[in-house]
Amino acid sequence: MRRPRVGGDPAGPARPAVDLARLQGFRGPAICGEPAPHGKGEGVRTVVKKLLLLALVGLGVFAVWRKVQADRAELDLWTEATTDE
């Protein structure tokens, strides 16, 4: 796809700012949900999704840890109550 020329003249000079931006890898502003350019090429939505996933995984690990601790405490009580001393 060719870039439009200045002034609409097909024989006119190319727009250097557009060509320079294209050479540098600039994609332009986000349009219609397209991710904004970042240093690593990730959009804001992608980063938010990753953070939410990380939070959910953290909550899951915490819930499992609490369950293990509760089971250990119950086992300790059961062992104390049923031992012959």
Gaussian input, Z-matrix of N, CA and C with variables (Angstrom, degrees):
# hf/3-21g

backbone

0 1
 N
 C     1     B1
 C     2     B2     1     A1
 N     3     B3     2     A2     1     D1
 C     4     B4     3     A3     2     D2
 C     5     B5     4     A4     3     D3
 N     6     B6     5     A5     4     D4
 C     7     B7     6     A6     5     D5
 C     8     B8     7     A7     6     D6
 N     9     B9     8     A8     7     D7
 C    10    B10     9     A9     8     D8
 C    11    B11    10    A10     9     D9
 N    12    B12    11    A11    10    D10
 C    13    B13    12    A12    11    D11
 C    14    B14    13    A13    12    D12
 N    15    B15    14    A14    13    D13
 C    16    B16    15    A15    14    D14
 C    17    B17    16    A16    15    D15
 N    18    B18    17    A17    16    D16
 C    19    B19    18    A18    17    D17
 C    20    B20    19    A19    18    D18
 N    21    B21    20    A20    19    D19
 C    22    B22    21    A21    20    D20
 C    23    B23    22    A22    21    D21
 N    24    B24    23    A23    22    D22
 C    25    B25    24    A24    23    D23
 C    26    B26    25    A25    24    D24
 N    27    B27    26    A26    25    D25
 C    28    B28    27    A27    26    D26
 C    29    B29    28    A28    27    D27
 N    30    B30    29    A29    28    D28
 C    31    B31    30    A30    29    D29
 C    32    B32    31    A31    30    D30
 N    33    B33    32    A32    31    D31
 C    34    B34    33    A33    32    D32
 C    35    B35    34    A34    33    D33
 N    36    B36    35    A35    34    D34
 C    37    B37    36    A36    35    D35
 C    38    B38    37    A37    36    D36
 N    39    B39    38    A38    37    D37
 C    40    B40    39    A39    38    D38
 C    41    B41    40    A40    39    D39
 N    42    B42    41    A41    40    D40
 C    43    B43    42    A42    41    D41
 C    44    B44    43    A43    42    D42
 N    45    B45    44    A44    43    D43
 C    46    B46    45    A45    44    D44
 C    47    B47    46    A46    45    D45
 N    48    B48    47    A47    46    D46
 C    49    B49    48    A48    47    D47
 C    50    B50    49    A49    48    D48
 N    51    B51    50    A50    49    D49
 C    52    B52    51    A51    50    D50
 C    53    B53    52    A52    51    D51
 N    54    B54    53    A53    52    D52
 C    55    B55    54    A54    53    D53
 C    56    B56    55    A55    54    D54
 N    57    B57    56    A56    55    D55
 C    58    B58    57    A57    56    D56
 C    59    B59    58    A58    57    D57
 N    60    B60    59    A59    58    D58
 C    61    B61    60    A60    59    D59
 C    62    B62    61    A61    60    D60
 N    63    B63    62    A62    61    D61
 C    64    B64    63    A63    62    D62
 C    65    B65    64    A64    63    D63
 N    66    B66    65    A65    64    D64
 C    67    B67    66    A66    65    D65
 C    68    B68    67    A67    66    D66
 N    69    B69    68    A68    67    D67
 C    70    B70    69    A69    68    D68
 C    71    B71    70    A70    69    D69
 N    72    B72    71    A71    70    D70
 C    73    B73    72    A72    71    D71
 C    74    B74    73    A73    72    D72
 N    75    B75    74    A74    73    D73
 C    76    B76    75    A75    74    D74
 C    77    B77    76    A76    75    D75
 N    78    B78    77    A77    76    D76
 C    79    B79    78    A78    77    D77
 C    80    B80    79    A79    78    D78
 N    81    B81    80    A80    79    D79
 C    82    B82    81    A81    80    D80
 C    83    B83    82    A82    81    D81
 N    84    B84    83    A83    82    D82
 C    85    B85    84    A84    83    D83
 C    86    B86    85    A85    84    D84
 N    87    B87    86    A86    85    D85
 C    88    B88    87    A87    86    D86
 C    89    B89    88    A88    87    D87
 N    90    B90    89    A89    88    D88
 C    91    B91    90    A90    89    D89
 C    92    B92    91    A91    90    D90
 N    93    B93    92    A92    91    D91
 C    94    B94    93    A93    92    D92
 C    95    B95    94    A94    93    D93
 N    96    B96    95    A95    94    D94
 C    97    B97    96    A96    95    D95
 C    98    B98    97    A97    96    D96
 N    99    B99    98    A98    97    D97
 C   100   B100    99    A99    98    D98
 C   101   B101   100   A100    99    D99
 N   102   B102   101   A101   100   D100
 C   103   B103   102   A102   101   D101
 C   104   B104   103   A103   102   D102
 N   105   B105   104   A104   103   D103
 C   106   B106   105   A105   104   D104
 C   107   B107   106   A106   105   D105
 N   108   B108   107   A107   106   D106
 C   109   B109   108   A108   107   D107
 C   110   B110   109   A109   108   D108
 N   111   B111   110   A110   109   D109
 C   112   B112   111   A111   110   D110
 C   113   B113   112   A112   111   D111
 N   114   B114   113   A113   112   D112
 C   115   B115   114   A114   113   D113
 C   116   B116   115   A115   114   D114
 N   117   B117   116   A116   115   D115
 C   118   B118   117   A117   116   D116
 C   119   B119   118   A118   117   D117
 N   120   B120   119   A119   118   D118
 C   121   B121   120   A120   119   D119
 C   122   B122   121   A121   120   D120
 N   123   B123   122   A122   121   D121
 C   124   B124   123   A123   122   D122
 C   125   B125   124   A124   123   D123
 N   126   B126   125   A125   124   D124
 C   127   B127   126   A126   125   D125
 C   128   B128   127   A127   126   D126
 N   129   B129   128   A128   127   D127
 C   130   B130   129   A129   128   D128
 C   131   B131   130   A130   129   D129
 N   132   B132   131   A131   130   D130
 C   133   B133   132   A132   131   D131
 C   134   B134   133   A133   132   D132
 N   135   B135   134   A134   133   D133
 C   136   B136   135   A135   134   D134
 C   137   B137   136   A136   135   D135
 N   138   B138   137   A137   136   D136
 C   139   B139   138   A138   137   D137
 C   140   B140   139   A139   138   D138
 N   141   B141   140   A140   139   D139
 C   142   B142   141   A141   140   D140
 C   143   B143   142   A142   141   D141
 N   144   B144   143   A143   142   D142
 C   145   B145   144   A144   143   D143
 C   146   B146   145   A145   144   D144
 N   147   B147   146   A146   145   D145
 C   148   B148   147   A147   146   D146
 C   149   B149   148   A148   147   D147
 N   150   B150   149   A149   148   D148
 C   151   B151   150   A150   149   D149
 C   152   B152   151   A151   150   D150
 N   153   B153   152   A152   151   D151
 C   154   B154   153   A153   152   D152
 C   155   B155   154   A154   153   D153
 N   156   B156   155   A155   154   D154
 C   157   B157   156   A156   155   D155
 C   158   B158   157   A157   156   D156
 N   159   B159   158   A158   157   D157
 C   160   B160   159   A159   158   D158
 C   161   B161   160   A160   159   D159
 N   162   B162   161   A161   160   D160
 C   163   B163   162   A162   161   D161
 C   164   B164   163   A163   162   D162
 N   165   B165   164   A164   163   D163
 C   166   B166   165   A165   164   D164
 C   167   B167   166   A166   165   D165
 N   168   B168   167   A167   166   D166
 C   169   B169   168   A168   167   D167
 C   170   B170   169   A169   168   D168
 N   171   B171   170   A170   169   D169
 C   172   B172   171   A171   170   D170
 C   173   B173   172   A172   171   D171
 N   174   B174   173   A173   172   D172
 C   175   B175   174   A174   173   D173
 C   176   B176   175   A175   174   D174
 N   177   B177   176   A176   175   D175
 C   178   B178   177   A177   176   D176
 C   179   B179   178   A178   177   D177
 N   180   B180   179   A179   178   D178
 C   181   B181   180   A180   179   D179
 C   182   B182   181   A181   180   D180
 N   183   B183   182   A182   181   D181
 C   184   B184   183   A183   182   D182
 C   185   B185   184   A184   183   D183
 N   186   B186   185   A185   184   D184
 C   187   B187   186   A186   185   D185
 C   188   B188   187   A187   186   D186
 N   189   B189   188   A188   187   D187
 C   190   B190   189   A189   188   D188
 C   191   B191   190   A190   189   D189
 N   192   B192   191   A191   190   D190
 C   193   B193   192   A192   191   D191
 C   194   B194   193   A193   192   D192
 N   195   B195   194   A194   193   D193
 C   196   B196   195   A195   194   D194
 C   197   B197   196   A196   195   D195
 N   198   B198   197   A197   196   D196
 C   199   B199   198   A198   197   D197
 C   200   B200   199   A199   198   D198
 N   201   B201   200   A200   199   D199
 C   202   B202   201   A201   200   D200
 C   203   B203   202   A202   201   D201
 N   204   B204   203   A203   202   D202
 C   205   B205   204   A204   203   D203
 C   206   B206   205   A205   204   D204
 N   207   B207   206   A206   205   D205
 C   208   B208   207   A207   206   D206
 C   209   B209   208   A208   207   D207
 N   210   B210   209   A209   208   D208
 C   211   B211   210   A210   209   D209
 C   212   B212   211   A211   210   D210
 N   213   B213   212   A212   211   D211
 C   214   B214   213   A213   212   D212
 C   215   B215   214   A214   213   D213
 N   216   B216   215   A215   214   D214
 C   217   B217   216   A216   215   D215
 C   218   B218   217   A217   216   D216
 N   219   B219   218   A218   217   D217
 C   220   B220   219   A219   218   D218
 C   221   B221   220   A220   219   D219
 N   222   B222   221   A221   220   D220
 C   223   B223   222   A222   221   D221
 C   224   B224   223   A223   222   D222
 N   225   B225   224   A224   223   D223
 C   226   B226   225   A225   224   D224
 C   227   B227   226   A226   225   D225
 N   228   B228   227   A227   226   D226
 C   229   B229   228   A228   227   D227
 C   230   B230   229   A229   228   D228
 N   231   B231   230   A230   229   D229
 C   232   B232   231   A231   230   D230
 C   233   B233   232   A232   231   D231
 N   234   B234   233   A233   232   D232
 C   235   B235   234   A234   233   D233
 C   236   B236   235   A235   234   D234
 N   237   B237   236   A236   235   D235
 C   238   B238   237   A237   236   D236
 C   239   B239   238   A238   237   D237
 N   240   B240   239   A239   238   D238
 C   241   B241   240   A240   239   D239
 C   242   B242   241   A241   240   D240
 N   243   B243   242   A242   241   D241
 C   244   B244   243   A243   242   D242
 C   245   B245   244   A244   243   D243
 N   246   B246   245   A245   244   D244
 C   247   B247   246   A246   245   D245
 C   248   B248   247   A247   246   D246
 N   249   B249   248   A248   247   D247
 C   250   B250   249   A249   248   D248
 C   251   B251   250   A250   249   D249
 N   252   B252   251   A251   250   D250
 C   253   B253   252   A252   251   D251
 C   254   B254   253   A253   252   D252

   B1=1.4446
   B2=1.5241
   B3=1.2992
   B4=1.4594
   B5=1.5136
   B6=1.3033
   B7=1.4600
   B8=1.5220
   B9=1.3447
   B10=1.4687
   B11=1.5220
   B12=1.2907
   B13=1.4648
   B14=1.5253
   B15=1.3342
   B16=1.4627
   B17=1.5140
   B18=1.3400
   B19=1.4540
   B20=1.5099
   B21=1.2964
   B22=1.4530
   B23=1.5139
   B24=1.3160
   B25=1.4566
   B26=1.5285
   B27=1.3395
   B28=1.4537
   B29=1.5215
   B30=1.3217
   B31=1.4519
   B32=1.5261
   B33=1.3188
   B34=1.4653
   B35=1.5164
   B36=1.3591
   B37=1.4618
   B38=1.5287
   B39=1.3160
   B40=1.4684
   B41=1.5163
   B42=1.3324
   B43=1.4649
   B44=1.5302
   B45=1.3241
   B46=1.4612
   B47=1.5316
   B48=1.3442
   B49=1.4650
   B50=1.5243
   B51=1.3250
   B52=1.4575
   B53=1.5224
   B54=1.3107
   B55=1.4570
   B56=1.5237
   B57=1.3356
   B58=1.4581
   B59=1.5262
   B60=1.3412
   B61=1.4634
   B62=1.5194
   B63=1.3138
   B64=1.4572
   B65=1.5243
   B66=1.3229
   B67=1.4558
   B68=1.5266
   B69=1.3357
   B70=1.4557
   B71=1.5272
   B72=1.3059
   B73=1.4530
   B74=1.5135
   B75=1.3241
   B76=1.4575
   B77=1.5103
   B78=1.3501
   B79=1.4600
   B80=1.5167
   B81=1.3083
   B82=1.4519
   B83=1.5199
   B84=1.3398
   B85=1.4621
   B86=1.5196
   B87=1.3242
   B88=1.4639
   B89=1.5204
   B90=1.3268
   B91=1.4594
   B92=1.5131
   B93=1.3221
   B94=1.4652
   B95=1.5202
   B96=1.3208
   B97=1.4457
   B98=1.5114
   B99=1.3046
   B100=1.4603
   B101=1.5225
   B102=1.3209
   B103=1.4610
   B104=1.5191
   B105=1.3382
   B106=1.4510
   B107=1.5278
   B108=1.3121
   B109=1.4558
   B110=1.5269
   B111=1.3108
   B112=1.4574
   B113=1.5057
   B114=1.2948
   B115=1.4540
   B116=1.5154
   B117=1.3352
   B118=1.4544
   B119=1.5255
   B120=1.3142
   B121=1.4473
   B122=1.5292
   B123=1.3254
   B124=1.4513
   B125=1.5162
   B126=1.3240
   B127=1.4392
   B128=1.5135
   B129=1.3330
   B130=1.4601
   B131=1.5222
   B132=1.3089
   B133=1.4677
   B134=1.5290
   B135=1.3018
   B136=1.4633
   B137=1.5206
   B138=1.3189
   B139=1.4611
   B140=1.5218
   B141=1.3283
   B142=1.4657
   B143=1.5261
   B144=1.3185
   B145=1.4646
   B146=1.5242
   B147=1.3120
   B148=1.4592
   B149=1.5257
   B150=1.3317
   B151=1.4592
   B152=1.5284
   B153=1.3207
   B154=1.4677
   B155=1.5220
   B156=1.3142
   B157=1.4541
   B158=1.5272
   B159=1.3124
   B160=1.4549
   B161=1.5246
   B162=1.3365
   B163=1.4636
   B164=1.5258
   B165=1.3315
   B166=1.4602
   B167=1.5306
   B168=1.3182
   B169=1.4615
   B170=1.5284
   B171=1.3137
   B172=1.4617
   B173=1.5280
   B174=1.3249
   B175=1.4717
   B176=1.5212
   B177=1.3115
   B178=1.4638
   B179=1.5156
   B180=1.3233
   B181=1.4650
   B182=1.5247
   B183=1.3160
   B184=1.4588
   B185=1.5336
   B186=1.3317
   B187=1.4662
   B188=1.5263
   B189=1.3203
   B190=1.4641
   B191=1.5203
   B192=1.3360
   B193=1.4564
   B194=1.5295
   B195=1.3411
   B196=1.4791
   B197=1.5241
   B198=1.3185
   B199=1.4614
   B200=1.5254
   B201=1.3252
   B202=1.4637
   B203=1.5211
   B204=1.3146
   B205=1.4594
   B206=1.5273
   B207=1.3312
   B208=1.4677
   B209=1.5327
   B210=1.3247
   B211=1.4708
   B212=1.5281
   B213=1.3265
   B214=1.4722
   B215=1.5217
   B216=1.3348
   B217=1.4679
   B218=1.5271
   B219=1.3317
   B220=1.4606
   B221=1.5258
   B222=1.3139
   B223=1.4656
   B224=1.5291
   B225=1.3307
   B226=1.4625
   B227=1.5279
   B228=1.3353
   B229=1.4713
   B230=1.5261
   B231=1.3221
   B232=1.4687
   B233=1.5230
   B234=1.3268
   B235=1.4660
   B236=1.5277
   B237=1.3108
   B238=1.4614
   B239=1.5372
   B240=1.3252
   B241=1.4578
   B242=1.5294
   B243=1.3094
   B244=1.4607
   B245=1.5279
   B246=1.3239
   B247=1.4665
   B248=1.5209
   B249=1.3256
   B250=1.4585
   B251=1.5210
   B252=1.2832
   B253=1.4655
   B254=1.4825
   A1=108.49
   A2=115.64
   A3=120.17
   A4=109.91
   A5=116.01
   A6=122.50
   A7=109.65
   A8=117.73
   A9=119.95
   A10=110.81
   A11=115.32
   A12=121.24
   A13=109.40
   A14=116.59
   A15=122.08
   A16=109.29
   A17=116.37
   A18=120.89
   A19=114.05
   A20=119.05
   A21=121.51
   A22=113.54
   A23=118.33
   A24=121.67
   A25=109.13
   A26=119.22
   A27=120.12
   A28=113.30
   A29=117.77
   A30=120.29
   A31=111.74
   A32=117.67
   A33=122.19
   A34=111.61
   A35=116.81
   A36=120.10
   A37=111.36
   A38=116.35
   A39=121.37
   A40=109.12
   A41=116.32
   A42=120.61
   A43=107.98
   A44=118.08
   A45=120.39
   A46=112.50
   A47=118.97
   A48=120.33
   A49=110.08
   A50=117.09
   A51=120.55
   A52=109.97
   A53=116.96
   A54=120.64
   A55=111.17
   A56=116.98
   A57=120.89
   A58=110.12
   A59=116.87
   A60=120.10
   A61=110.42
   A62=117.39
   A63=120.74
   A64=110.40
   A65=117.40
   A66=120.47
   A67=111.71
   A68=116.84
   A69=120.74
   A70=112.20
   A71=119.00
   A72=121.87
   A73=114.18
   A74=119.27
   A75=121.50
   A76=109.48
   A77=115.81
   A78=120.02
   A79=113.18
   A80=118.45
   A81=120.72
   A82=111.23
   A83=117.36
   A84=120.55
   A85=111.89
   A86=115.51
   A87=120.99
   A88=109.93
   A89=116.20
   A90=121.48
   A91=108.26
   A92=116.85
   A93=123.26
   A94=112.88
   A95=117.57
   A96=121.23
   A97=114.77
   A98=117.35
   A99=119.79
   A100=108.02
   A101=119.06
   A102=120.12
   A103=112.12
   A104=115.20
   A105=121.04
   A106=108.98
   A107=117.53
   A108=119.22
   A109=111.21
   A110=117.13
   A111=124.36
   A112=107.35
   A113=114.90
   A114=119.71
   A115=111.89
   A116=117.46
   A117=120.94
   A118=111.98
   A119=118.51
   A120=121.28
   A121=113.90
   A122=118.42
   A123=120.96
   A124=109.42
   A125=115.79
   A126=120.50
   A127=111.19
   A128=114.76
   A129=120.66
   A130=110.06
   A131=117.38
   A132=120.17
   A133=111.22
   A134=116.80
   A135=120.79
   A136=110.46
   A137=116.47
   A138=121.04
   A139=109.96
   A140=117.48
   A141=121.22
   A142=110.10
   A143=117.58
   A144=120.92
   A145=110.83
   A146=116.62
   A147=120.17
   A148=111.15
   A149=116.87
   A150=120.00
   A151=111.27
   A152=117.43
   A153=120.42
   A154=111.09
   A155=117.37
   A156=120.91
   A157=110.80
   A158=116.88
   A159=121.32
   A160=111.14
   A161=117.25
   A162=121.00
   A163=111.01
   A164=117.58
   A165=120.74
   A166=111.73
   A167=116.64
   A168=120.05
   A169=109.79
   A170=117.04
   A171=121.25
   A172=111.72
   A173=116.87
   A174=120.21
   A175=111.20
   A176=117.40
   A177=120.88
   A178=111.85
   A179=116.43
   A180=120.69
   A181=109.99
   A182=117.30
   A183=121.49
   A184=111.15
   A185=117.11
   A186=121.07
   A187=110.85
   A188=117.98
   A189=121.16
   A190=109.83
   A191=117.60
   A192=121.46
   A193=111.19
   A194=116.63
   A195=120.33
   A196=110.94
   A197=117.44
   A198=121.48
   A199=110.27
   A200=117.61
   A201=121.31
   A202=110.07
   A203=117.92
   A204=121.12
   A205=111.48
   A206=117.05
   A207=120.68
   A208=110.69
   A209=117.06
   A210=120.60
   A211=111.39
   A212=116.47
   A213=119.61
   A214=110.90
   A215=116.19
   A216=119.72
   A217=110.48
   A218=117.59
   A219=121.16
   A220=110.73
   A221=117.65
   A222=121.38
   A223=110.89
   A224=116.95
   A225=120.49
   A226=110.92
   A227=116.38
   A228=120.02
   A229=110.93
   A230=116.93
   A231=121.04
   A232=110.64
   A233=116.02
   A234=120.16
   A235=110.59
   A236=117.47
   A237=121.87
   A238=110.69
   A239=116.18
   A240=119.81
   A241=112.37
   A242=118.97
   A243=120.67
   A244=113.74
   A245=119.11
   A246=119.19
   A247=110.42
   A248=116.74
   A249=122.78
   A250=109.40
   A251=116.75
   A252=120.15
   A253=110.34
   D1=127.68
   D2=-178.39
   D3=-89.91
   D4=146.77
   D5=177.05
   D6=-78.80
   D7=145.35
   D8=177.82
   D9=-66.57
   D10=149.43
   D11=179.80
   D12=-90.02
   D13=159.59
   D14=178.87
   D15=-66.87
   D16=134.34
   D17=175.72
   D18=77.08
   D19=3.47
   D20=178.16
   D21=76.78
   D22=-0.87
   D23=179.49
   D24=-81.58
   D25=117.22
   D26=-177.85
   D27=-60.75
   D28=-24.03
   D29=-179.64
   D30=-94.66
   D31=1.21
   D32=-177.82
   D33=-70.41
   D34=168.96
   D35=-178.86
   D36=-70.31
   D37=149.77
   D38=178.17
   D39=-69.70
   D40=153.99
   D41=178.59
   D42=-80.17
   D43=110.64
   D44=-174.35
   D45=-64.71
   D46=-33.29
   D47=-178.44
   D48=-64.64
   D49=-39.53
   D50=179.72
   D51=-68.29
   D52=-44.18
   D53=-179.45
   D54=-65.21
   D55=-40.66
   D56=178.92
   D57=-64.93
   D58=-43.02
   D59=179.01
   D60=-63.09
   D61=-38.41
   D62=179.71
   D63=-66.60
   D64=-39.55
   D65=178.60
   D66=-66.21
   D67=-33.37
   D68=-178.77
   D69=-83.25
   D70=-5.16
   D71=176.18
   D72=87.99
   D73=13.34
   D74=178.94
   D75=-74.08
   D76=130.85
   D77=-177.13
   D78=-98.25
   D79=-10.37
   D80=-179.32
   D81=91.10
   D82=177.85
   D83=-177.20
   D84=-69.81
   D85=156.08
   D86=178.95
   D87=-69.29
   D88=136.95
   D89=179.78
   D90=-129.01
   D91=129.55
   D92=174.01
   D93=53.02
   D94=53.17
   D95=174.89
   D96=83.02
   D97=1.56
   D98=177.21
   D99=-71.67
   D100=136.34
   D101=-176.23
   D102=-63.73
   D103=143.19
   D104=178.30
   D105=-72.99
   D106=147.96
   D107=-179.64
   D108=-69.06
   D109=133.07
   D110=175.93
   D111=-124.49
   D112=177.99
   D113=179.36
   D114=-60.61
   D115=-37.66
   D116=-177.88
   D117=-102.52
   D118=4.95
   D119=177.83
   D120=81.53
   D121=15.84
   D122=179.69
   D123=-100.20
   D124=142.97
   D125=176.96
   D126=-84.77
   D127=167.19
   D128=179.92
   D129=-63.42
   D130=-39.31
   D131=-179.98
   D132=-62.52
   D133=-38.87
   D134=179.26
   D135=-64.07
   D136=-42.10
   D137=179.90
   D138=-65.22
   D139=-42.57
   D140=179.78
   D141=-64.60
   D142=-41.07
   D143=178.06
   D144=-62.00
   D145=-41.83
   D146=179.27
   D147=-65.38
   D148=-40.22
   D149=178.44
   D150=-66.04
   D151=-40.76
   D152=177.11
   D153=-64.02
   D154=-41.55
   D155=177.88
   D156=-63.55
   D157=-41.87
   D158=177.49
   D159=-62.90
   D160=-40.80
   D161=177.59
   D162=-64.36
   D163=-41.97
   D164=178.75
   D165=-64.70
   D166=-40.87
   D167=177.57
   D168=-64.27
   D169=-41.54
   D170=178.06
   D171=-62.01
   D172=-42.68
   D173=177.19
   D174=-64.32
   D175=-38.42
   D176=178.01
   D177=-64.17
   D178=-44.11
   D179=178.54
   D180=-63.61
   D181=-41.49
   D182=178.92
   D183=-63.12
   D184=-42.28
   D185=179.17
   D186=-63.81
   D187=-41.82
   D188=178.57
   D189=-65.16
   D190=-42.71
   D191=179.33
   D192=-60.95
   D193=-42.78
   D194=178.41
   D195=-64.16
   D196=-39.23
   D197=179.06
   D198=-64.46
   D199=-43.57
   D200=178.56
   D201=-62.62
   D202=-42.98
   D203=178.63
   D204=-62.62
   D205=-41.91
   D206=178.95
   D207=-65.23
   D208=-40.82
   D209=178.35
   D210=-64.57
   D211=-39.26
   D212=177.65
   D213=-64.42
   D214=-43.11
   D215=179.80
   D216=-63.04
   D217=-42.12
   D218=178.75
   D219=-64.93
   D220=-40.48
   D221=178.22
   D222=-64.73
   D223=-40.22
   D224=177.22
   D225=-61.43
   D226=-44.70
   D227=178.08
   D228=-62.91
   D229=-43.48
   D230=-179.72
   D231=-63.59
   D232=-42.06
   D233=179.32
   D234=-64.69
   D235=-41.75
   D236=179.58
   D237=-64.59
   D238=-38.91
   D239=-177.35
   D240=-74.43
   D241=-26.43
   D242=-173.28
   D243=-105.30
   D244=-0.93
   D245=-179.57
   D246=-82.42
   D247=148.18
   D248=178.78
   D249=-95.64
   D250=109.20
   D251=175.76
   D252=-127.31

